Amino acid sequence: MKSFRAYIKKEFIEGIRTKKFLILAVGVLFFSLSDPVLLKLLPEILKGQMQGVDFSALIELSQKAAMENYTKDLFQISTLIIVLSLMGIMSNELKDKTLTIPVSMGCSIKGVIGGKMLVYGLYLMVLNVAGMVIAYCYSGIIFGFTHGSFLAAVISGFIYGVFFIFVLSLLFLFSAFLKKSFAAAMATLVLTYFIPFLKFSQKTWGILPGKLLEEANHFKFLPSKEMIVPLIFTVFLIVLFSVIATEKFKKAEFV
């Protein structure tokens, strides 16, 4: 328990010192502000590039379109930023042997991984809820509040937070087996971006984290039945991957 609390404090200080918290915030929150503005300006930009041809009738200028752009950027770009900024979260500890002293003094690997998961998992959750709320409010101010609701945006942000905690658990899992931070990051990105391609099998798709995001993108106030199963399965995978990574790291040499 002491090692768990110690690593919560250590990771919090480390996240500030290395500017990981700032990078993650920019990676998630930037698009919540930029996407509605870019969508609003897109017809004028295209008009300037196409010698005065008005494309506004061909582009959906609405809060729904702005929110869809934001969630698309969350999955495609924010995932990349999150994984690359956190890819050395355990691999670098092994390479630099920074766990030698804590482990020799009795700190458990379970406490180390638990502390890291808690700090960055909660931070990603807060960022995604905040980003979704900002995107909802800002796009509503620009285009009118015609899609979803404030509470629905909070719920969708929470679901995206769960998804990125799943991505974080994947990063821990691959770090435990591949050792190299870049290799772990690439494996995590490949598997994460491969998830949408599993949609061809509806039975499989119905329980996967990708289905969770699909339901979150509907911005419903009350979670549907289709959201419950993938949510439970995603949480199960987070716990499973974290346990496997912990057991694997217990066998690693830290000295």
Phi and psi restraints in degrees (value plus and minus 20) as a CYANA .aco file:
   2 LYS   PHI     -85.2   -45.2
   2 LYS   PSI     -61.5   -21.5
   3 SER   PHI     -85.9   -45.9
   3 SER   PSI     -54.0   -14.0
   4 PHE   PHI     -83.9   -43.9
   4 PHE   PSI     -69.3   -29.3
   5 ARG   PHI     -85.6   -45.6
   5 ARG   PSI     -58.8   -18.8
   6 ALA   PHI     -82.8   -42.8
   6 ALA   PSI     -60.8   -20.8
   7 TYR   PHI     -97.6   -57.6
   7 TYR   PSI     -44.0    -4.0
   8 ILE   PHI     -82.6   -42.6
   8 ILE   PSI     -68.1   -28.1
   9 LYS   PHI     -85.0   -45.0
   9 LYS   PSI     -62.5   -22.5
  10 LYS   PHI     -83.3   -43.3
  10 LYS   PSI     -65.8   -25.8
  11 GLU   PHI     -88.6   -48.6
  11 GLU   PSI     -54.2   -14.2
  12 PHE   PHI     -83.2   -43.2
  12 PHE   PSI     -67.0   -27.0
  13 ILE   PHI     -85.4   -45.4
  13 ILE   PSI     -61.7   -21.7
  14 GLU   PHI     -85.1   -45.1
  14 GLU   PSI     -59.0   -19.0
  15 GLY   PHI     -83.1   -43.1
  15 GLY   PSI     -56.4   -16.4
  16 ILE   PHI     -93.2   -53.2
  16 ILE   PSI     -65.2   -25.2
  17 ARG   PHI     -83.0   -43.0
  17 ARG   PSI     -62.6   -22.6
  18 THR   PHI    -108.4   -68.4
  18 THR   PSI     -19.0    21.0
  19 LYS   PHI      45.0    85.0
  19 LYS   PSI       1.3    41.3
  20 LYS   PHI     -82.6   -42.6
  20 LYS   PSI     -61.3   -21.3
  21 PHE   PHI     -81.6   -41.6
  21 PHE   PSI     -59.8   -19.8
  22 LEU   PHI     -87.2   -47.2
  22 LEU   PSI     -64.0   -24.0
  23 ILE   PHI     -82.3   -42.3
  23 ILE   PSI     -64.0   -24.0
  24 LEU   PHI     -83.9   -43.9
  24 LEU   PSI     -60.1   -20.1
  25 ALA   PHI     -83.7   -43.7
  25 ALA   PSI     -64.2   -24.2
  26 VAL   PHI     -83.5   -43.5
  26 VAL   PSI     -62.1   -22.1
  27 GLY   PHI     -84.1   -44.1
  27 GLY   PSI     -49.0    -9.0
  28 VAL   PHI    -117.8   -77.8
  28 VAL   PSI     -63.2   -23.2
  29 LEU   PHI    -104.5   -64.5
  29 LEU   PSI     -43.5    -3.5
  30 PHE   PHI     -76.3   -36.3
  30 PHE   PSI     -65.4   -25.4
  31 PHE   PHI     -92.2   -52.2
  31 PHE   PSI     -43.4    -3.4
  32 SER   PHI     -86.1   -46.1
  32 SER   PSI     -46.4    -6.4
  33 LEU   PHI    -116.7   -76.7
  33 LEU   PSI     -55.8   -15.8
  34 SER   PHI    -101.0   -61.0
  34 SER   PSI     -56.5   -16.5
  35 ASP   PHI     -81.5   -41.5
  35 ASP   PSI     -66.9   -26.9
  36 PRO   PHI     -81.3   -41.3
  36 PRO   PSI     -59.1   -19.1
  37 VAL   PHI     -87.1   -47.1
  37 VAL   PSI     -65.3   -25.3
  38 LEU   PHI     -82.9   -42.9
  38 LEU   PSI     -58.7   -18.7
  39 LEU   PHI     -85.1   -45.1
  39 LEU   PSI     -59.5   -19.5
  40 LYS   PHI     -85.1   -45.1
  40 LYS   PSI     -58.0   -18.0
  41 LEU   PHI    -107.3   -67.3
  41 LEU   PSI     -32.6     7.4
  42 LEU   PHI     -76.0   -36.0
  42 LEU   PSI     -65.7   -25.7
  43 PRO   PHI     -78.8   -38.8
  43 PRO   PSI     -60.2   -20.2
  44 GLU   PHI     -89.0   -49.0
  44 GLU   PSI     -57.5   -17.5
  45 ILE   PHI     -83.9   -43.9
  45 ILE   PSI     -66.5   -26.5
  46 LEU   PHI     -86.0   -46.0
  46 LEU   PSI     -56.4   -16.4
  47 LYS   PHI     -82.4   -42.4
  47 LYS   PSI     -59.9   -19.9
  48 GLY   PHI     -88.8   -48.8
  48 GLY   PSI     -52.3   -12.3
  49 GLN   PHI    -102.5   -62.5
  49 GLN   PSI     -44.0    -4.0
  50 MET   PHI    -129.6   -89.6
  50 MET   PSI      11.6    51.6
  51 GLN   PHI      35.3    75.3
  51 GLN   PSI      27.8    67.8
  52 GLY   PHI      67.0   107.0
  52 GLY   PSI     -19.6    20.4
  53 VAL   PHI     -90.9   -50.9
  53 VAL   PSI     108.3   148.3
  54 ASP   PHI    -108.6   -68.6
  54 ASP   PSI      96.7   136.7
  55 PHE   PHI    -121.7   -81.7
  55 PHE   PSI     -15.2    24.8
  56 SER   PHI     -79.2   -39.2
  56 SER   PSI     -52.3   -12.3
  57 ALA   PHI     -91.1   -51.1
  57 ALA   PSI     -40.4    -0.4
  58 LEU   PHI    -114.6   -74.6
  58 LEU   PSI     -27.4    12.6
  59 ILE   PHI    -134.5   -94.5
  59 ILE   PSI     110.7   150.7
  60 GLU   PHI     -97.5   -57.5
  60 GLU   PSI      91.3   131.3
  61 LEU   PHI    -124.3   -84.3
  61 LEU   PSI      71.6   111.6
  62 SER   PHI    -172.7  -132.7
  62 SER   PSI     146.4   186.4
  63 GLN   PHI     -82.9   -42.9
  63 GLN   PSI     -57.5   -17.5
  64 LYS   PHI     -79.5   -39.5
  64 LYS   PSI     -66.6   -26.6
  65 ALA   PHI     -83.8   -43.8
  65 ALA   PSI     -59.8   -19.8
  66 ALA   PHI     -85.1   -45.1
  66 ALA   PSI     -61.5   -21.5
  67 MET   PHI     -88.7   -48.7
  67 MET   PSI     -56.5   -16.5
  68 GLU   PHI     -85.1   -45.1
  68 GLU   PSI     -59.7   -19.7
  69 ASN   PHI     -83.1   -43.1
  69 ASN   PSI     -59.9   -19.9
  70 TYR   PHI     -85.5   -45.5
  70 TYR   PSI     -66.6   -26.6
  71 THR   PHI     -85.7   -45.7
  71 THR   PSI     -53.5   -13.5
  72 LYS   PHI     -85.0   -45.0
  72 LYS   PSI     -62.9   -22.9
  73 ASP   PHI     -87.3   -47.3
  73 ASP   PSI     -54.1   -14.1
  74 LEU   PHI     -78.8   -38.8
  74 LEU   PSI     -68.3   -28.3
  75 PHE   PHI     -91.4   -51.4
  75 PHE   PSI     -65.6   -25.6
  76 GLN   PHI     -99.0   -59.0
  76 GLN   PSI     -64.3   -24.3
  77 ILE   PHI    -122.1   -82.1
  77 ILE   PSI     -65.4   -25.4
  78 SER   PHI     -82.9   -42.9
  78 SER   PSI     -55.7   -15.7
  79 THR   PHI     -78.1   -38.1
  79 THR   PSI     -65.1   -25.1
  80 LEU   PHI     -80.6   -40.6
  80 LEU   PSI     -66.6   -26.6
  81 ILE   PHI     -84.2   -44.2
  81 ILE   PSI     -63.6   -23.6
  82 ILE   PHI     -83.2   -43.2
  82 ILE   PSI     -67.8   -27.8
  83 VAL   PHI     -86.0   -46.0
  83 VAL   PSI     -65.0   -25.0
  84 LEU   PHI     -87.9   -47.9
  84 LEU   PSI     -53.5   -13.5
  85 SER   PHI     -96.7   -56.7
  85 SER   PSI     -43.3    -3.3
  86 LEU   PHI    -130.4   -90.4
  86 LEU   PSI     -12.3    27.7
  87 MET   PHI     -84.1   -44.1
  87 MET   PSI     -42.8    -2.8
  88 GLY   PHI    -117.3   -77.3
  88 GLY   PSI      -3.3    36.7
  89 ILE   PHI     -79.2   -39.2
  89 ILE   PSI     -53.5   -13.5
  90 MET   PHI    -140.8  -100.8
  90 MET   PSI     -55.2   -15.2
  91 SER   PHI     -79.3   -39.3
  91 SER   PSI     -61.5   -21.5
  92 ASN   PHI     -88.7   -48.7
  92 ASN   PSI     -50.1   -10.1
  93 GLU   PHI     -83.6   -43.6
  93 GLU   PSI     -59.6   -19.6
  94 LEU   PHI     -89.9   -49.9
  94 LEU   PSI     -65.1   -25.1
  95 LYS   PHI     -84.4   -44.4
  95 LYS   PSI     -65.1   -25.1
  96 ASP   PHI    -106.5   -66.5
  96 ASP   PSI     -24.3    15.7
  97 LYS   PHI      36.3    76.3
  97 LYS   PSI      16.7    56.7
  98 THR   PHI     -97.9   -57.9
  98 THR   PSI     -27.8    12.2
  99 LEU   PHI    -114.2   -74.2
  99 LEU   PSI     -21.5    18.5
 100 THR   PHI     -77.9   -37.9
 100 THR   PSI     -72.4   -32.4
 101 ILE   PHI     -87.0   -47.0
 101 ILE   PSI     -69.1   -29.1
 102 PRO   PHI     -77.6   -37.6
 102 PRO   PSI     -62.7   -22.7
 103 VAL   PHI     -87.7   -47.7
 103 VAL   PSI     -61.5   -21.5
 104 SER   PHI     -86.4   -46.4
 104 SER   PSI     -42.6    -2.6
 105 MET   PHI    -112.3   -72.3
 105 MET   PSI     -15.5    24.5
 106 GLY   PHI      85.9   125.9
 106 GLY   PSI     -18.2    21.8
 107 CYS   PHI     -89.0   -49.0
 107 CYS   PSI     114.0   154.0
 108 SER   PHI    -108.0   -68.0
 108 SER   PSI     128.1   168.1
 109 ILE   PHI     -83.7   -43.7
 109 ILE   PSI     -53.7   -13.7
 110 LYS   PHI     -79.7   -39.7
 110 LYS   PSI     -62.0   -22.0
 111 GLY   PHI     -88.6   -48.6
 111 GLY   PSI     -56.7   -16.7
 112 VAL   PHI     -83.6   -43.6
 112 VAL   PSI     -72.2   -32.2
 113 ILE   PHI     -87.0   -47.0
 113 ILE   PSI     -59.7   -19.7
 114 GLY   PHI     -81.4   -41.4
 114 GLY   PSI     -60.8   -20.8
 115 GLY   PHI     -84.4   -44.4
 115 GLY   PSI     -63.8   -23.8
 116 LYS   PHI     -84.8   -44.8
 116 LYS   PSI     -65.0   -25.0
 117 MET   PHI     -81.7   -41.7
 117 MET   PSI     -61.2   -21.2
 118 LEU   PHI     -86.4   -46.4
 118 LEU   PSI     -67.8   -27.8
 119 VAL   PHI     -82.9   -42.9
 119 VAL   PSI     -74.0   -34.0
 120 TYR   PHI     -98.0   -58.0
 120 TYR   PSI     -49.7    -9.7
 121 GLY   PHI     -85.0   -45.0
 121 GLY   PSI     -67.7   -27.7
 122 LEU   PHI     -84.6   -44.6
 122 LEU   PSI     -58.7   -18.7
 123 TYR   PHI     -84.7   -44.7
 123 TYR   PSI     -62.2   -22.2
 124 LEU   PHI     -84.8   -44.8
 124 LEU   PSI     -56.1   -16.1
 125 MET   PHI     -83.6   -43.6
 125 MET   PSI     -68.1   -28.1
 126 VAL   PHI     -82.4   -42.4
 126 VAL   PSI     -62.9   -22.9
 127 LEU   PHI     -81.0   -41.0
 127 LEU   PSI     -63.2   -23.2
 128 ASN   PHI     -91.0   -51.0
 128 ASN   PSI     -58.0   -18.0
 129 VAL   PHI     -84.8   -44.8
 129 VAL   PSI     -65.4   -25.4
 130 ALA   PHI     -83.1   -43.1
 130 ALA   PSI     -63.9   -23.9
 131 GLY   PHI     -82.8   -42.8
 131 GLY   PSI     -61.9   -21.9
 132 MET   PHI     -87.4   -47.4
 132 MET   PSI     -59.5   -19.5
 133 VAL   PHI     -85.9   -45.9
 133 VAL   PSI     -63.0   -23.0
 134 ILE   PHI     -82.6   -42.6
 134 ILE   PSI     -65.4   -25.4
 135 ALA   PHI     -81.3   -41.3
 135 ALA   PSI     -61.6   -21.6
 136 TYR   PHI     -84.2   -44.2
 136 TYR   PSI     -69.1   -29.1
 137 CYS   PHI     -87.2   -47.2
 137 CYS   PSI     -63.9   -23.9
 138 TYR   PHI     -88.9   -48.9
 138 TYR   PSI     -63.4   -23.4
 139 SER   PHI     -87.1   -47.1
 139 SER   PSI     -52.8   -12.8
 140 GLY   PHI     -86.6   -46.6
 140 GLY   PSI     -58.8   -18.8
 141 ILE   PHI     -84.3   -44.3
 141 ILE   PSI     -59.2   -19.2
 142 ILE   PHI     -97.5   -57.5
 142 ILE   PSI     -65.4   -25.4
 143 PHE   PHI    -130.1   -90.1
 143 PHE   PSI     -29.7    10.3
 144 GLY   PHI      79.7   119.7
 144 GLY   PSI     126.1   166.1
 145 PHE   PHI    -104.1   -64.1
 145 PHE   PSI      67.6   107.6
 146 THR   PHI    -139.5   -99.5
 146 THR   PSI     -19.2    20.8
 147 HIS   PHI    -157.6  -117.6
 147 HIS   PSI     102.3   142.3
 148 GLY   PHI      49.0    89.0
 148 GLY   PSI    -174.6  -134.6
 149 SER   PHI    -173.8  -133.8
 149 SER   PSI     150.7   190.7
 150 PHE   PHI     -80.5   -40.5
 150 PHE   PSI     -67.4   -27.4
 151 LEU   PHI     -86.4   -46.4
 151 LEU   PSI     -54.9   -14.9
 152 ALA   PHI     -83.8   -43.8
 152 ALA   PSI     -56.9   -16.9
 153 ALA   PHI     -86.0   -46.0
 153 ALA   PSI     -58.5   -18.5
 154 VAL   PHI     -82.3   -42.3
 154 VAL   PSI     -65.6   -25.6
 155 ILE   PHI     -83.1   -43.1
 155 ILE   PSI     -64.1   -24.1
 156 SER   PHI     -83.1   -43.1
 156 SER   PSI     -59.4   -19.4
 157 GLY   PHI     -83.4   -43.4
 157 GLY   PSI     -58.8   -18.8
 158 PHE   PHI     -82.7   -42.7
 158 PHE   PSI     -63.3   -23.3
 159 ILE   PHI     -83.8   -43.8
 159 ILE   PSI     -61.9   -21.9
 160 TYR   PHI     -84.8   -44.8
 160 TYR   PSI     -54.0   -14.0
 161 GLY   PHI     -81.8   -41.8
 161 GLY   PSI     -62.7   -22.7
 162 VAL   PHI     -81.5   -41.5
 162 VAL   PSI     -61.5   -21.5
 163 PHE   PHI     -81.6   -41.6
 163 PHE   PSI     -62.9   -22.9
 164 PHE   PHI     -93.6   -53.6
 164 PHE   PSI     -44.8    -4.8
 165 ILE   PHI     -87.9   -47.9
 165 ILE   PSI     -56.9   -16.9
 166 PHE   PHI     -80.4   -40.4
 166 PHE   PSI     -64.4   -24.4
 167 VAL   PHI     -81.1   -41.1
 167 VAL   PSI     -60.2   -20.2
 168 LEU   PHI     -82.5   -42.5
 168 LEU   PSI     -61.7   -21.7
 169 SER   PHI     -85.5   -45.5
 169 SER   PSI     -55.0   -15.0
 170 LEU   PHI     -81.8   -41.8
 170 LEU   PSI     -61.9   -21.9
 171 LEU   PHI     -82.9   -42.9
 171 LEU   PSI     -60.8   -20.8
 172 PHE   PHI     -82.8   -42.8
 172 PHE   PSI     -62.7   -22.7
 173 LEU   PHI     -81.3   -41.3
 173 LEU   PSI     -69.4   -29.4
 174 PHE   PHI     -90.0   -50.0
 174 PHE   PSI     -50.8   -10.8
 175 SER   PHI     -84.1   -44.1
 175 SER   PSI     -56.1   -16.1
 176 ALA   PHI     -86.7   -46.7
 176 ALA   PSI     -53.5   -13.5
 177 PHE   PHI    -116.4   -76.4
 177 PHE   PSI     -54.9   -14.9
 178 LEU   PHI    -114.9   -74.9
 178 LEU   PSI     -38.4     1.6
 179 LYS   PHI      50.0    90.0
 179 LYS   PSI     -64.1   -24.1
 180 LYS   PHI    -100.9   -60.9
 180 LYS   PSI     112.8   152.8
 181 SER   PHI     -84.3   -44.3
 181 SER   PSI     -62.7   -22.7
 182 PHE   PHI     -87.9   -47.9
 182 PHE   PSI     -59.7   -19.7
 183 ALA   PHI     -84.0   -44.0
 183 ALA   PSI     -61.3   -21.3
 184 ALA   PHI     -84.0   -44.0
 184 ALA   PSI     -60.2   -20.2
 185 ALA   PHI     -85.2   -45.2
 185 ALA   PSI     -64.6   -24.6
 186 MET   PHI     -84.2   -44.2
 186 MET   PSI     -61.7   -21.7
 187 ALA   PHI     -83.1   -43.1
 187 ALA   PSI     -60.5   -20.5
 188 THR   PHI     -84.4   -44.4
 188 THR   PSI     -64.6   -24.6
 189 LEU   PHI     -86.1   -46.1
 189 LEU   PSI     -63.3   -23.3
 190 VAL   PHI     -80.6   -40.6
 190 VAL   PSI     -67.3   -27.3
 191 LEU   PHI     -86.9   -46.9
 191 LEU   PSI     -60.5   -20.5
 192 THR   PHI     -84.2   -44.2
 192 THR   PSI     -65.8   -25.8
 193 TYR   PHI     -93.5   -53.5
 193 TYR   PSI     -37.1     2.9
 194 PHE   PHI     -99.7   -59.7
 194 PHE   PSI     -41.8    -1.8
 195 ILE   PHI     -72.7   -32.7
 195 ILE   PSI     -66.1   -26.1
 196 PRO   PHI     -79.2   -39.2
 196 PRO   PSI     -44.7    -4.7
 197 PHE   PHI     -93.5   -53.5
 197 PHE   PSI     -31.0     9.0
 198 LEU   PHI    -102.2   -62.2
 198 LEU   PSI     -17.0    23.0
 199 LYS   PHI     -87.4   -47.4
 199 LYS   PSI     -36.4     3.6
 200 PHE   PHI     -83.3   -43.3
 200 PHE   PSI     -45.9    -5.9
 201 SER   PHI    -123.6   -83.6
 201 SER   PSI      81.9   121.9
 202 GLN   PHI     -83.3   -43.3
 202 GLN   PSI     -55.3   -15.3
 203 LYS   PHI     -85.5   -45.5
 203 LYS   PSI     -63.5   -23.5
 204 THR   PHI     -90.2   -50.2
 204 THR   PSI     -63.3   -23.3
 205 TRP   PHI     -79.9   -39.9
 205 TRP   PSI     -51.0   -11.0
 206 GLY   PHI     -85.1   -45.1
 206 GLY   PSI     -35.0     5.0
 207 ILE   PHI    -136.3   -96.3
 207 ILE   PSI     -24.3    15.7
 208 LEU   PHI    -104.4   -64.4
 208 LEU   PSI     139.5   179.5
 209 PRO   PHI     -77.8   -37.8
 209 PRO   PSI     -47.9    -7.9
 210 GLY   PHI     -83.0   -43.0
 210 GLY   PSI     -57.1   -17.1
 211 LYS   PHI     -85.6   -45.6
 211 LYS   PSI     -54.2   -14.2
 212 LEU   PHI     -80.2   -40.2
 212 LEU   PSI     -65.1   -25.1
 213 LEU   PHI     -88.6   -48.6
 213 LEU   PSI     -57.1   -17.1
 214 GLU   PHI     -78.9   -38.9
 214 GLU   PSI     -62.9   -22.9
 215 GLU   PHI     -90.3   -50.3
 215 GLU   PSI     -57.8   -17.8
 216 ALA   PHI     -83.2   -43.2
 216 ALA   PSI     -51.9   -11.9
 217 ASN   PHI     -90.9   -50.9
 217 ASN   PSI     -30.2     9.8
 218 HIS   PHI     -99.2   -59.2
 218 HIS   PSI     -35.9     4.1
 219 PHE   PHI      32.7    72.7
 219 PHE   PSI      33.9    73.9
 220 LYS   PHI    -115.0   -75.0
 220 LYS   PSI     124.1   164.1
 221 PHE   PHI     -88.0   -48.0
 221 PHE   PSI     -62.0   -22.0
 222 LEU   PHI    -124.1   -84.1
 222 LEU   PSI     105.2   145.2
 223 PRO   PHI     -78.2   -38.2
 223 PRO   PSI     118.1   158.1
 224 SER   PHI    -102.3   -62.3
 224 SER   PSI     147.0   187.0
 225 LYS   PHI     -81.9   -41.9
 225 LYS   PSI     -52.2   -12.2
 226 GLU   PHI     -87.8   -47.8
 226 GLU   PSI     -37.6     2.4
 227 MET   PHI    -107.7   -67.7
 227 MET   PSI     -48.4    -8.4
 228 ILE   PHI     -84.1   -44.1
 228 ILE   PSI     -68.3   -28.3
 229 VAL   PHI     -82.8   -42.8
 229 VAL   PSI     -71.2   -31.2
 230 PRO   PHI     -84.6   -44.6
 230 PRO   PSI     -48.6    -8.6
 231 LEU   PHI     -86.1   -46.1
 231 LEU   PSI     -66.7   -26.7
 232 ILE   PHI     -83.1   -43.1
 232 ILE   PSI     -63.1   -23.1
 233 PHE   PHI     -86.3   -46.3
 233 PHE   PSI     -57.5   -17.5
 234 THR   PHI     -85.5   -45.5
 234 THR   PSI     -63.1   -23.1
 235 VAL   PHI     -82.7   -42.7
 235 VAL   PSI     -59.9   -19.9
 236 PHE   PHI     -79.6   -39.6
 236 PHE   PSI     -64.3   -24.3
 237 LEU   PHI     -84.2   -44.2
 237 LEU   PSI     -58.8   -18.8
 238 ILE   PHI     -79.4   -39.4
 238 ILE   PSI     -67.5   -27.5
 239 VAL   PHI     -85.1   -45.1
 239 VAL   PSI     -64.8   -24.8
 240 LEU   PHI     -81.4   -41.4
 240 LEU   PSI     -69.5   -29.5
 241 PHE   PHI     -83.3   -43.3
 241 PHE   PSI     -58.0   -18.0
 242 SER   PHI     -86.3   -46.3
 242 SER   PSI     -60.7   -20.7
 243 VAL   PHI     -86.9   -46.9
 243 VAL   PSI     -64.3   -24.3
 244 ILE   PHI     -82.6   -42.6
 244 ILE   PSI     -63.7   -23.7
 245 ALA   PHI     -82.0   -42.0
 245 ALA   PSI     -61.4   -21.4
 246 THR   PHI     -81.7   -41.7
 246 THR   PSI     -67.2   -27.2
 247 GLU   PHI     -83.7   -43.7
 247 GLU   PSI     -57.6   -17.6
 248 LYS   PHI     -87.6   -47.6
 248 LYS   PSI     -62.4   -22.4
 249 PHE   PHI     -88.8   -48.8
 249 PHE   PSI     -46.5    -6.5
 250 LYS   PHI     -82.0   -42.0
 250 LYS   PSI     -46.9    -6.9
 251 LYS   PHI    -109.9   -69.9
 251 LYS   PSI     -24.6    15.4
 252 ALA   PHI     -98.3   -58.3
 252 ALA   PSI     136.5   176.5
 253 GLU   PHI    -115.0   -75.0
 253 GLU   PSI     103.8   143.8
 254 PHE   PHI    -126.3   -86.3
 254 PHE   PSI     -15.1    24.9
